[in-house]
Amino acid sequence: MSALRDQFLAAAPKLVPVECPKLGGLTVYVNGSMKVADRLHVSKLSQADEDISVKLVILAARDESGAPLFTPEDEAALAEADGEEVQRIALAALRANGMAAGSVEAARKN
């Protein structure tokens, strides 16, 4: 096996900080290097007639060490959380992963 292959597969996720002003300036991080499977999942969700913000936050939100902040069991609680902050984190995750929010909205409409 090549060193390049090993390096590629072992690369740590890129963490992008997102300040949440309505939460007292708390900083949440988003995974800026989502797995292919997660990106595909987001793409499929965006084509459904539902808001993907909460599910995107579950997939992308991280703490400062890169550990996931939320699990699928947190979906109901996140749906009741501050919508502006959930949206802020979701949009940051889209941008950090090269998935423009406009293209996701367009895909939802088609």
Biopython code that builds the backbone (N, CA, C, O; Angstrom):
import numpy as np
from Bio.PDB.StructureBuilder import StructureBuilder

atoms = [
    (1, "MET", "N", (0.834, -1.175, 0.000)),
    (1, "MET", "CA", (0.000, 0.000, 0.000)),
    (1, "MET", "C", (0.887, 1.250, 0.000)),
    (1, "MET", "O", (2.000, 1.241, 0.526)),
    (2, "SER", "N", (0.375, 2.306, -0.592)),
    (2, "SER", "CA", (1.173, 3.518, -0.692)),
    (2, "SER", "C", (0.982, 4.413, 0.531)),
    (2, "SER", "O", (-0.051, 4.382, 1.199)),
    (3, "ALA", "N", (1.996, 5.195, 0.794)),
    (3, "ALA", "CA", (1.934, 6.151, 1.902)),
    (3, "ALA", "C", (0.862, 7.205, 1.631)),
    (3, "ALA", "O", (0.184, 7.655, 2.555)),
    (4, "LEU", "N", (0.711, 7.596, 0.373)),
    (4, "LEU", "CA", (-0.298, 8.588, 0.017)),
    (4, "LEU", "C", (-1.696, 8.069, 0.342)),
    (4, "LEU", "O", (-2.526, 8.798, 0.887)),
    (5, "ARG", "N", (-1.948, 6.813, 0.005)),
    (5, "ARG", "CA", (-3.237, 6.193, 0.302)),
    (5, "ARG", "C", (-3.494, 6.208, 1.798)),
    (5, "ARG", "O", (-4.568, 6.605, 2.249)),
    (6, "ASP", "N", (-2.498, 5.772, 2.568)),
    (6, "ASP", "CA", (-2.642, 5.717, 4.017)),
    (6, "ASP", "C", (-2.899, 7.109, 4.597)),
    (6, "ASP", "O", (-3.724, 7.273, 5.496)),
    (7, "GLN", "N", (-2.193, 8.097, 4.080)),
    (7, "GLN", "CA", (-2.356, 9.471, 4.545)),
    (7, "GLN", "C", (-3.757, 9.991, 4.211)),
    (7, "GLN", "O", (-4.397, 10.645, 5.034)),
    (8, "PHE", "N", (-4.220, 9.698, 3.009)),
    (8, "PHE", "CA", (-5.547, 10.130, 2.574)),
    (8, "PHE", "C", (-6.628, 9.536, 3.470)),
    (8, "PHE", "O", (-7.526, 10.247, 3.921)),
    (9, "LEU", "N", (-6.541, 8.244, 3.725)),
    (9, "LEU", "CA", (-7.565, 7.558, 4.508)),
    (9, "LEU", "C", (-7.509, 7.906, 5.995)),
    (9, "LEU", "O", (-8.509, 7.766, 6.700)),
    (10, "ALA", "N", (-6.359, 8.355, 6.474)),
    (10, "ALA", "CA", (-6.199, 8.673, 7.893)),
    (10, "ALA", "C", (-6.374, 10.159, 8.196)),
    (10, "ALA", "O", (-6.242, 10.573, 9.348)),
    (11, "ALA", "N", (-6.665, 10.956, 7.188)),
    (11, "ALA", "CA", (-6.767, 12.407, 7.397)),
    (11, "ALA", "C", (-7.836, 12.737, 8.431)),
    (11, "ALA", "O", (-8.952, 12.219, 8.391)),
    (12, "ALA", "N", (-7.464, 13.607, 9.351)),
    (12, "ALA", "CA", (-8.409, 14.058, 10.380)),
    (12, "ALA", "C", (-9.419, 15.006, 9.746)),
    (12, "ALA", "O", (-9.090, 15.723, 8.802)),
    (13, "PRO", "N", (-10.642, 15.014, 10.258)),
    (13, "PRO", "CA", (-11.634, 15.936, 9.709)),
    (13, "PRO", "C", (-11.231, 17.391, 9.945)),
    (13, "PRO", "O", (-10.615, 17.728, 10.956)),
    (14, "LYS", "N", (-11.591, 18.230, 8.999)),
    (14, "LYS", "CA", (-11.363, 19.664, 9.128)),
    (14, "LYS", "C", (-12.507, 20.225, 9.959)),
    (14, "LYS", "O", (-13.675, 20.081, 9.599)),
    (15, "LEU", "N", (-12.165, 20.867, 11.078)),
    (15, "LEU", "CA", (-13.188, 21.448, 11.940)),
    (15, "LEU", "C", (-13.301, 22.936, 11.666)),
    (15, "LEU", "O", (-12.301, 23.654, 11.658)),
    (16, "VAL", "N", (-14.521, 23.393, 11.443)),
    (16, "VAL", "CA", (-14.789, 24.797, 11.148)),
    (16, "VAL", "C", (-15.608, 25.367, 12.305)),
    (16, "VAL", "O", (-16.694, 24.865, 12.596)),
    (17, "PRO", "N", (-15.099, 26.416, 12.973)),
    (17, "PRO", "CA", (-15.836, 26.979, 14.105)),
    (17, "PRO", "C", (-17.057, 27.773, 13.654)),
    (17, "PRO", "O", (-17.032, 28.466, 12.637)),
    (18, "VAL", "N", (-18.131, 27.653, 14.441)),
    (18, "VAL", "CA", (-19.366, 28.393, 14.198)),
    (18, "VAL", "C", (-19.770, 29.022, 15.528)),
    (18, "VAL", "O", (-20.118, 28.319, 16.476)),
    (19, "GLU", "N", (-19.720, 30.352, 15.588)),
    (19, "GLU", "CA", (-20.130, 31.035, 16.814)),
    (19, "GLU", "C", (-21.648, 31.163, 16.832)),
    (19, "GLU", "O", (-22.272, 31.520, 15.832)),
    (20, "CYS", "N", (-22.225, 30.866, 17.987)),
    (20, "CYS", "CA", (-23.672, 30.914, 18.157)),
    (20, "CYS", "C", (-24.022, 32.048, 19.131)),
    (20, "CYS", "O", (-24.074, 31.833, 20.342)),
    (21, "PRO", "N", (-24.261, 33.260, 18.598)),
    (21, "PRO", "CA", (-24.480, 34.429, 19.443)),
    (21, "PRO", "C", (-25.656, 34.300, 20.412)),
    (21, "PRO", "O", (-25.582, 34.783, 21.542)),
    (22, "LYS", "N", (-26.725, 33.661, 19.985)),
    (22, "LYS", "CA", (-27.902, 33.549, 20.844)),
    (22, "LYS", "C", (-27.695, 32.535, 21.969)),
    (22, "LYS", "O", (-28.524, 32.419, 22.872)),
    (23, "LEU", "N", (-26.588, 31.810, 21.906)),
    (23, "LEU", "CA", (-26.253, 30.853, 22.957)),
    (23, "LEU", "C", (-25.067, 31.369, 23.769)),
    (23, "LEU", "O", (-24.248, 30.594, 24.264)),
    (24, "GLY", "N", (-24.995, 32.683, 23.894)),
    (24, "GLY", "CA", (-23.939, 33.294, 24.688)),
    (24, "GLY", "C", (-22.578, 33.249, 24.030)),
    (24, "GLY", "O", (-21.557, 33.295, 24.717)),
    (25, "GLY", "N", (-22.543, 33.160, 22.714)),
    (25, "GLY", "CA", (-21.268, 33.126, 22.007)),
    (25, "GLY", "C", (-20.613, 31.756, 22.010)),
    (25, "GLY", "O", (-19.439, 31.626, 21.663)),
    (26, "LEU", "N", (-21.354, 30.746, 22.394)),
    (26, "LEU", "CA", (-20.851, 29.370, 22.375)),
    (26, "LEU", "C", (-20.330, 29.035, 20.978)),
    (26, "LEU", "O", (-20.946, 29.404, 19.979)),
    (27, "THR", "N", (-19.215, 28.349, 20.910)),
    (27, "THR", "CA", (-18.669, 27.935, 19.615)),
    (27, "THR", "C", (-18.901, 26.448, 19.410)),
    (27, "THR", "O", (-18.473, 25.615, 20.209)),
    (28, "VAL", "N", (-19.580, 26.141, 18.332)),
    (28, "VAL", "CA", (-19.789, 24.765, 17.890)),
    (28, "VAL", "C", (-18.907, 24.601, 16.665)),
    (28, "VAL", "O", (-18.677, 25.570, 15.941)),
    (29, "TYR", "N", (-18.418, 23.426, 16.423)),
    (29, "TYR", "CA", (-17.598, 23.159, 15.247)),
    (29, "TYR", "C", (-18.388, 22.267, 14.301)),
    (29, "TYR", "O", (-19.185, 21.432, 14.727)),
    (30, "VAL", "N", (-18.152, 22.461, 13.010)),
    (30, "VAL", "CA", (-18.763, 21.566, 12.036)),
    (30, "VAL", "C", (-17.672, 20.815, 11.306)),
    (30, "VAL", "O", (-16.581, 21.331, 11.061)),
    (31, "ASN", "N", (-17.993, 19.602, 10.972)),
    (31, "ASN", "CA", (-17.079, 18.761, 10.208)),
    (31, "ASN", "C", (-17.041, 19.287, 8.774)),
    (31, "ASN", "O", (-18.030, 19.205, 8.047)),
    (32, "GLY", "N", (-15.898, 19.822, 8.381)),
    (32, "GLY", "CA", (-15.740, 20.356, 7.036)),
    (32, "GLY", "C", (-15.252, 19.326, 6.043)),
    (32, "GLY", "O", (-14.913, 19.662, 4.909)),
    (33, "SER", "N", (-15.216, 18.082, 6.459)),
    (33, "SER", "CA", (-14.811, 17.006, 5.541)),
    (33, "SER", "C", (-15.710, 15.797, 5.776)),
    (33, "SER", "O", (-15.270, 14.748, 6.248)),
    (34, "MET", "N", (-16.981, 15.979, 5.432)),
    (34, "MET", "CA", (-17.963, 14.909, 5.604)),
    (34, "MET", "C", (-17.621, 13.698, 4.753)),
    (34, "MET", "O", (-17.063, 13.816, 3.662)),
    (35, "LYS", "N", (-17.964, 12.549, 5.274)),
    (35, "LYS", "CA", (-17.781, 11.307, 4.534)),
    (35, "LYS", "C", (-18.683, 11.301, 3.306)),
    (35, "LYS", "O", (-19.720, 11.965, 3.276)),
    (36, "VAL", "N", (-18.280, 10.555, 2.311)),
    (36, "VAL", "CA", (-19.077, 10.442, 1.084)),
    (36, "VAL", "C", (-20.481, 9.950, 1.417)),
    (36, "VAL", "O", (-21.459, 10.466, 0.876)),
    (37, "ALA", "N", (-20.593, 8.977, 2.284)),
    (37, "ALA", "CA", (-21.910, 8.430, 2.641)),
    (37, "ALA", "C", (-22.788, 9.498, 3.291)),
    (37, "ALA", "O", (-23.990, 9.554, 3.030)),
    (38, "ASP", "N", (-22.196, 10.349, 4.140)),
    (38, "ASP", "CA", (-22.971, 11.416, 4.778)),
    (38, "ASP", "C", (-23.409, 12.458, 3.759)),
    (38, "ASP", "O", (-24.532, 12.960, 3.824)),
    (39, "ARG", "N", (-22.530, 12.785, 2.820)),
    (39, "ARG", "CA", (-22.888, 13.750, 1.778)),
    (39, "ARG", "C", (-24.045, 13.209, 0.930)),
    (39, "ARG", "O", (-24.958, 13.956, 0.578)),
    (40, "LEU", "N", (-24.006, 11.931, 0.610)),
    (40, "LEU", "CA", (-25.082, 11.301, -0.156)),
    (40, "LEU", "C", (-26.387, 11.340, 0.637)),
    (40, "LEU", "O", (-27.454, 11.603, 0.083)),
    (41, "HIS", "N", (-26.290, 11.077, 1.932)),
    (41, "HIS", "CA", (-27.468, 11.119, 2.804)),
    (41, "HIS", "C", (-28.081, 12.519, 2.802)),
    (41, "HIS", "O", (-29.299, 12.659, 2.696)),
    (42, "VAL", "N", (-27.256, 13.548, 2.918)),
    (42, "VAL", "CA", (-27.733, 14.936, 2.894)),
    (42, "VAL", "C", (-28.398, 15.232, 1.547)),
    (42, "VAL", "O", (-29.447, 15.874, 1.495)),
    (43, "SER", "N", (-27.793, 14.770, 0.477)),
    (43, "SER", "CA", (-28.353, 14.997, -0.850)),
    (43, "SER", "C", (-29.736, 14.358, -0.970)),
    (43, "SER", "O", (-30.659, 14.975, -1.501)),
    (44, "LYS", "N", (-29.882, 13.136, -0.483)),
    (44, "LYS", "CA", (-31.177, 12.449, -0.544)),
    (44, "LYS", "C", (-32.211, 13.159, 0.323)),
    (44, "LYS", "O", (-33.364, 13.316, -0.077)),
    (45, "LEU", "N", (-31.791, 13.587, 1.515)),
    (45, "LEU", "CA", (-32.713, 14.295, 2.401)),
    (45, "LEU", "C", (-33.176, 15.599, 1.775)),
    (45, "LEU", "O", (-34.331, 15.995, 1.929)),
    (46, "SER", "N", (-32.281, 16.260, 1.076)),
    (46, "SER", "CA", (-32.623, 17.559, 0.488)),
    (46, "SER", "C", (-33.665, 17.412, -0.615)),
    (46, "SER", "O", (-34.356, 18.375, -0.949)),
    (47, "GLN", "N", (-33.781, 16.219, -1.179)),
    (47, "GLN", "CA", (-34.760, 15.996, -2.232)),
    (47, "GLN", "C", (-36.132, 15.634, -1.662)),
    (47, "GLN", "O", (-37.136, 15.648, -2.375)),
    (48, "ALA", "N", (-36.160, 15.310, -0.371)),
    (48, "ALA", "CA", (-37.434, 15.021, 0.288)),
    (48, "ALA", "C", (-38.089, 16.345, 0.667)),
    (48, "ALA", "O", (-37.426, 17.381, 0.721)),
    (49, "ASP", "N", (-39.347, 16.304, 0.920)),
    (49, "ASP", "CA", (-40.071, 17.522, 1.267)),
    (49, "ASP", "C", (-40.028, 17.726, 2.784)),
    (49, "ASP", "O", (-41.052, 17.632, 3.460)),
    (50, "GLU", "N", (-38.837, 18.003, 3.307)),
    (50, "GLU", "CA", (-38.679, 18.242, 4.739)),
    (50, "GLU", "C", (-37.477, 19.136, 4.970)),
    (50, "GLU", "O", (-36.611, 19.277, 4.107)),
    (51, "ASP", "N", (-37.439, 19.732, 6.143)),
    (51, "ASP", "CA", (-36.311, 20.572, 6.521)),
    (51, "ASP", "C", (-35.174, 19.648, 6.952)),
    (51, "ASP", "O", (-35.359, 18.782, 7.807)),
    (52, "ILE", "N", (-34.009, 19.836, 6.361)),
    (52, "ILE", "CA", (-32.877, 18.958, 6.667)),
    (52, "ILE", "C", (-31.955, 19.536, 7.729)),
    (52, "ILE", "O", (-30.959, 18.904, 8.081)),
    (53, "SER", "N", (-32.260, 20.714, 8.245)),
    (53, "SER", "CA", (-31.354, 21.393, 9.169)),
    (53, "SER", "C", (-30.985, 20.537, 10.375)),
    (53, "SER", "O", (-29.806, 20.403, 10.700)),
    (54, "VAL", "N", (-31.974, 19.961, 11.038)),
    (54, "VAL", "CA", (-31.708, 19.186, 12.241)),
    (54, "VAL", "C", (-30.838, 17.967, 11.920)),
    (54, "VAL", "O", (-29.878, 17.679, 12.634)),
    (55, "LYS", "N", (-31.175, 17.263, 10.856)),
    (55, "LYS", "CA", (-30.388, 16.071, 10.500)),
    (55, "LYS", "C", (-28.971, 16.447, 10.086)),
    (55, "LYS", "O", (-28.022, 15.711, 10.358)),
    (56, "LEU", "N", (-28.833, 17.582, 9.434)),
    (56, "LEU", "CA", (-27.508, 18.053, 9.044)),
    (56, "LEU", "C", (-26.683, 18.414, 10.275)),
    (56, "LEU", "O", (-25.487, 18.129, 10.321)),
    (57, "VAL", "N", (-27.305, 19.032, 11.262)),
    (57, "VAL", "CA", (-26.600, 19.353, 12.509)),
    (57, "VAL", "C", (-26.156, 18.070, 13.207)),
    (57, "VAL", "O", (-25.041, 18.003, 13.725)),
    (58, "ILE", "N", (-27.007, 17.063, 13.225)),
    (58, "ILE", "CA", (-26.638, 15.782, 13.836)),
    (58, "ILE", "C", (-25.419, 15.190, 13.133)),
    (58, "ILE", "O", (-24.515, 14.672, 13.788)),
    (59, "LEU", "N", (-25.392, 15.264, 11.810)),
    (59, "LEU", "CA", (-24.265, 14.707, 11.048)),
    (59, "LEU", "C", (-22.978, 15.512, 11.200)),
    (59, "LEU", "O", (-21.890, 14.937, 11.210)),
    (60, "ALA", "N", (-23.086, 16.832, 11.317)),
    (60, "ALA", "CA", (-21.898, 17.670, 11.192)),
    (60, "ALA", "C", (-21.391, 18.325, 12.468)),
    (60, "ALA", "O", (-20.198, 18.617, 12.554)),
    (61, "ALA", "N", (-22.240, 18.571, 13.466)),
    (61, "ALA", "CA", (-21.811, 19.313, 14.656)),
    (61, "ALA", "C", (-20.811, 18.502, 15.478)),
    (61, "ALA", "O", (-21.003, 17.313, 15.736)),
    (62, "ARG", "N", (-19.743, 19.179, 15.877)),
    (62, "ARG", "CA", (-18.665, 18.539, 16.632)),
    (62, "ARG", "C", (-18.257, 19.424, 17.813)),
    (62, "ARG", "O", (-18.538, 20.622, 17.835)),
    (63, "ASP", "N", (-17.591, 18.810, 18.790)),
    (63, "ASP", "CA", (-16.972, 19.606, 19.843)),
    (63, "ASP", "C", (-15.557, 19.964, 19.399)),
    (63, "ASP", "O", (-15.143, 19.630, 18.289)),
    (64, "GLU", "N", (-14.820, 20.649, 20.276)),
    (64, "GLU", "CA", (-13.488, 21.126, 19.883)),
    (64, "GLU", "C", (-12.498, 20.002, 19.587)),
    (64, "GLU", "O", (-11.487, 20.232, 18.924)),
    (65, "SER", "N", (-12.773, 18.795, 20.067)),
    (65, "SER", "CA", (-11.867, 17.678, 19.787)),
    (65, "SER", "C", (-12.275, 16.897, 18.539)),
    (65, "SER", "O", (-11.569, 15.983, 18.114)),
    (66, "GLY", "N", (-13.424, 17.265, 17.953)),
    (66, "GLY", "CA", (-13.892, 16.586, 16.752)),
    (66, "GLY", "C", (-14.911, 15.496, 17.014)),
    (66, "GLY", "O", (-15.375, 14.841, 16.081)),
    (67, "ALA", "N", (-15.266, 15.292, 18.285)),
    (67, "ALA", "CA", (-16.260, 14.270, 18.625)),
    (67, "ALA", "C", (-17.664, 14.784, 18.290)),
    (67, "ALA", "O", (-17.949, 15.964, 18.495)),
    (68, "PRO", "N", (-18.540, 13.920, 17.781)),
    (68, "PRO", "CA", (-19.909, 14.346, 17.467)),
    (68, "PRO", "C", (-20.616, 14.902, 18.700)),
    (68, "PRO", "O", (-20.493, 14.357, 19.797)),
    (69, "LEU", "N", (-21.353, 15.987, 18.508)),
    (69, "LEU", "CA", (-22.119, 16.585, 19.607)),
    (69, "LEU", "C", (-23.457, 15.886, 19.802)),
    (69, "LEU", "O", (-23.946, 15.773, 20.926)),
    (70, "PHE", "N", (-24.041, 15.422, 18.722)),
    (70, "PHE", "CA", (-25.390, 14.890, 18.780)),
    (70, "PHE", "C", (-25.470, 13.512, 18.134)),
    (70, "PHE", "O", (-24.626, 13.135, 17.320)),
    (71, "THR", "N", (-26.506, 12.772, 18.517)),
    (71, "THR", "CA", (-26.802, 11.472, 17.914)),
    (71, "THR", "C", (-28.216, 11.546, 17.344)),
    (71, "THR", "O", (-28.944, 12.497, 17.629)),
    (72, "PRO", "N", (-28.611, 10.571, 16.554)),
    (72, "PRO", "CA", (-29.979, 10.578, 16.026)),
    (72, "PRO", "C", (-31.045, 10.638, 17.128)),
    (72, "PRO", "O", (-32.160, 11.099, 16.884)),
    (73, "GLU", "N", (-30.711, 10.181, 18.322)),
    (73, "GLU", "CA", (-31.661, 10.237, 19.432)),
    (73, "GLU", "C", (-31.944, 11.680, 19.862)),
    (73, "GLU", "O", (-32.938, 11.928, 20.544)),
    (74, "ASP", "N", (-31.099, 12.624, 19.479)),
    (74, "ASP", "CA", (-31.271, 14.037, 19.826)),
    (74, "ASP", "C", (-32.163, 14.789, 18.837)),
    (74, "ASP", "O", (-32.387, 15.987, 19.008)),
    (75, "GLU", "N", (-32.672, 14.116, 17.814)),
    (75, "GLU", "CA", (-33.420, 14.799, 16.760)),
    (75, "GLU", "C", (-34.623, 15.573, 17.297)),
    (75, "GLU", "O", (-34.823, 16.728, 16.919)),
    (76, "ALA", "N", (-35.410, 14.976, 18.152)),
    (76, "ALA", "CA", (-36.593, 15.669, 18.678)),
    (76, "ALA", "C", (-36.196, 16.885, 19.504)),
    (76, "ALA", "O", (-36.821, 17.939, 19.381)),
    (77, "ALA", "N", (-35.181, 16.764, 20.334)),
    (77, "ALA", "CA", (-34.731, 17.894, 21.160)),
    (77, "ALA", "C", (-34.187, 19.013, 20.283)),
    (77, "ALA", "O", (-34.451, 20.186, 20.547)),
    (78, "LEU", "N", (-33.434, 18.669, 19.244)),
    (78, "LEU", "CA", (-32.903, 19.688, 18.337)),
    (78, "LEU", "C", (-34.020, 20.380, 17.559)),
    (78, "LEU", "O", (-33.915, 21.566, 17.245)),
    (79, "ALA", "N", (-35.073, 19.654, 17.252)),
    (79, "ALA", "CA", (-36.204, 20.250, 16.539)),
    (79, "ALA", "C", (-36.892, 21.306, 17.400)),
    (79, "ALA", "O", (-37.570, 22.187, 16.872)),
    (80, "GLU", "N", (-36.726, 21.228, 18.707)),
    (80, "GLU", "CA", (-37.307, 22.199, 19.633)),
    (80, "GLU", "C", (-36.302, 23.276, 20.049)),
    (80, "GLU", "O", (-36.661, 24.205, 20.772)),
    (81, "ALA", "N", (-35.054, 23.164, 19.602)),
    (81, "ALA", "CA", (-34.012, 24.123, 19.961)),
    (81, "ALA", "C", (-34.179, 25.411, 19.160)),
    (81, "ALA", "O", (-35.032, 25.494, 18.276)),
    (82, "ASP", "N", (-33.366, 26.408, 19.473)),
    (82, "ASP", "CA", (-33.422, 27.700, 18.780)),
    (82, "ASP", "C", (-33.203, 27.486, 17.285)),
    (82, "ASP", "O", (-32.120, 27.082, 16.861)),
    (83, "GLY", "N", (-34.230, 27.757, 16.497)),
    (83, "GLY", "CA", (-34.181, 27.508, 15.056)),
    (83, "GLY", "C", (-33.114, 28.313, 14.341)),
    (83, "GLY", "O", (-32.502, 27.831, 13.388)),
    (84, "GLU", "N", (-32.886, 29.542, 14.795)),
    (84, "GLU", "CA", (-31.869, 30.376, 14.160)),
    (84, "GLU", "C", (-30.477, 29.774, 14.331)),
    (84, "GLU", "O", (-29.672, 29.790, 13.400)),
    (85, "GLU", "N", (-30.197, 29.248, 15.513)),
    (85, "GLU", "CA", (-28.877, 28.661, 15.758)),
    (85, "GLU", "C", (-28.726, 27.319, 15.036)),
    (85, "GLU", "O", (-27.657, 27.011, 14.508)),
    (86, "VAL", "N", (-29.792, 26.527, 15.014)),
    (86, "VAL", "CA", (-29.744, 25.264, 14.267)),
    (86, "VAL", "C", (-29.479, 25.565, 12.791)),
    (86, "VAL", "O", (-28.655, 24.906, 12.158)),
    (87, "GLN", "N", (-30.173, 26.553, 12.253)),
    (87, "GLN", "CA", (-29.990, 26.939, 10.851)),
    (87, "GLN", "C", (-28.566, 27.452, 10.606)),
    (87, "GLN", "O", (-27.958, 27.133, 9.584)),
    (88, "ARG", "N", (-28.041, 28.244, 11.541)),
    (88, "ARG", "CA", (-26.675, 28.777, 11.409)),
    (88, "ARG", "C", (-25.652, 27.639, 11.297)),
    (88, "ARG", "O", (-24.754, 27.680, 10.456)),
    (89, "ILE", "N", (-25.799, 26.634, 12.148)),
    (89, "ILE", "CA", (-24.873, 25.494, 12.140)),
    (89, "ILE", "C", (-25.048, 24.675, 10.863)),
    (89, "ILE", "O", (-24.065, 24.254, 10.253)),
    (90, "ALA", "N", (-26.301, 24.450, 10.459)),
    (90, "ALA", "CA", (-26.566, 23.668, 9.242)),
    (90, "ALA", "C", (-25.991, 24.358, 8.012)),
    (90, "ALA", "O", (-25.369, 23.707, 7.173)),
    (91, "LEU", "N", (-26.190, 25.664, 7.895)),
    (91, "LEU", "CA", (-25.652, 26.398, 6.735)),
    (91, "LEU", "C", (-24.127, 26.396, 6.742)),
    (91, "LEU", "O", (-23.501, 26.296, 5.687)),
    (92, "ALA", "N", (-23.531, 26.507, 7.921)),
    (92, "ALA", "CA", (-22.066, 26.447, 8.013)),
    (92, "ALA", "C", (-21.555, 25.082, 7.561)),
    (92, "ALA", "O", (-20.515, 24.992, 6.908)),
    (93, "ALA", "N", (-22.279, 24.027, 7.905)),
    (93, "ALA", "CA", (-21.886, 22.677, 7.480)),
    (93, "ALA", "C", (-21.973, 22.541, 5.965)),
    (93, "ALA", "O", (-21.098, 21.942, 5.339)),
    (94, "LEU", "N", (-23.026, 23.096, 5.380)),
    (94, "LEU", "CA", (-23.159, 23.046, 3.918)),
    (94, "LEU", "C", (-21.994, 23.783, 3.250)),
    (94, "LEU", "O", (-21.361, 23.257, 2.333)),
    (95, "ARG", "N", (-21.719, 25.000, 3.717)),
    (95, "ARG", "CA", (-20.628, 25.789, 3.129)),
    (95, "ARG", "C", (-19.278, 25.101, 3.309)),
    (95, "ARG", "O", (-18.479, 25.047, 2.375)),
    (96, "ALA", "N", (-19.022, 24.575, 4.506)),
    (96, "ALA", "CA", (-17.739, 23.944, 4.805)),
    (96, "ALA", "C", (-17.486, 22.711, 3.944)),
    (96, "ALA", "O", (-16.341, 22.313, 3.728)),
    (97, "ASN", "N", (-18.568, 22.116, 3.457)),
    (97, "ASN", "CA", (-18.450, 20.903, 2.650)),
    (97, "ASN", "C", (-18.720, 21.144, 1.173)),
    (97, "ASN", "O", (-18.888, 20.199, 0.402)),
    (98, "GLY", "N", (-18.760, 22.415, 0.785)),
    (98, "GLY", "CA", (-18.927, 22.740, -0.628)),
    (98, "GLY", "C", (-20.308, 22.439, -1.170)),
    (98, "GLY", "O", (-20.488, 22.262, -2.375)),
    (99, "MET", "N", (-21.281, 22.381, -0.276)),
    (99, "MET", "CA", (-22.661, 22.132, -0.692)),
    (99, "MET", "C", (-23.427, 23.425, -0.469)),
    (99, "MET", "O", (-23.835, 23.723, 0.654)),
    (100, "ALA", "N", (-23.621, 24.186, -1.525)),
    (100, "ALA", "CA", (-24.282, 25.485, -1.403)),
    (100, "ALA", "C", (-25.719, 25.320, -0.948)),
    (100, "ALA", "O", (-26.446, 24.459, -1.443)),
    (101, "ALA", "N", (-26.122, 26.153, -0.002)),
    (101, "ALA", "CA", (-27.493, 26.091, 0.502)),
    (101, "ALA", "C", (-28.497, 26.294, -0.634)),
    (101, "ALA", "O", (-29.552, 25.660, -0.643)),
    (102, "GLY", "N", (-28.188, 27.155, -1.576)),
    (102, "GLY", "CA", (-29.093, 27.402, -2.707)),
    (102, "GLY", "C", (-29.310, 26.167, -3.544)),
    (102, "GLY", "O", (-30.418, 25.917, -4.018)),
    (103, "SER", "N", (-28.255, 25.388, -3.730)),
    (103, "SER", "CA", (-28.402, 24.185, -4.553)),
    (103, "SER", "C", (-29.217, 23.126, -3.815)),
    (103, "SER", "O", (-29.938, 22.349, -4.441)),
    (104, "VAL", "N", (-29.107, 23.094, -2.493)),
    (104, "VAL", "CA", (-29.913, 22.151, -1.725)),
    (104, "VAL", "C", (-31.374, 22.563, -1.790)),
    (104, "VAL", "O", (-32.248, 21.713, -1.958)),
    (105, "GLU", "N", (-31.653, 23.868, -1.658)),
    (105, "GLU", "CA", (-33.029, 24.343, -1.763)),
    (105, "GLU", "C", (-33.592, 24.078, -3.155)),
    (105, "GLU", "O", (-34.751, 23.687, -3.293)),
    (106, "ALA", "N", (-32.777, 24.290, -4.185)),
    (106, "ALA", "CA", (-33.236, 24.036, -5.559)),
    (106, "ALA", "C", (-33.544, 22.554, -5.746)),
    (106, "ALA", "O", (-34.527, 22.201, -6.398)),
    (107, "ALA", "N", (-32.714, 21.693, -5.181)),
    (107, "ALA", "CA", (-32.948, 20.259, -5.303)),
    (107, "ALA", "C", (-34.237, 19.858, -4.590)),
    (107, "ALA", "O", (-34.952, 18.967, -5.049)),
    (108, "ARG", "N", (-34.533, 20.515, -3.469)),
    (108, "ARG", "CA", (-35.763, 20.220, -2.750)),
    (108, "ARG", "C", (-36.993, 20.583, -3.562)),
    (108, "ARG", "O", (-38.019, 19.909, -3.470)),
    (109, "LYS", "N", (-36.899, 21.651, -4.362)),
    (109, "LYS", "CA", (-38.043, 22.116, -5.143)),
    (109, "LYS", "C", (-38.284, 21.257, -6.371)),
    (109, "LYS", "O", (-39.407, 21.217, -6.872)),
    (110, "ASN", "N", (-37.269, 20.569, -6.871)),
    (110, "ASN", "CA", (-37.416, 19.751, -8.091)),
    (110, "ASN", "C", (-37.938, 18.376, -7.800)),
    (110, "ASN", "O", (-38.114, 17.576, -8.719)),
]
sb = StructureBuilder()
sb.init_structure("model")
sb.init_model(0)
sb.init_chain("A")
sb.init_seg("    ")
for serial, (resi, resn, name, xyz) in enumerate(atoms, 1):
    if name == "N":
        sb.init_residue(resn, " ", resi, " ")
    sb.init_atom(name, np.array(xyz, "f"), 0.0, 1.0, " ", f" {name:<3s}", serial, name[0])
structure = sb.get_structure()
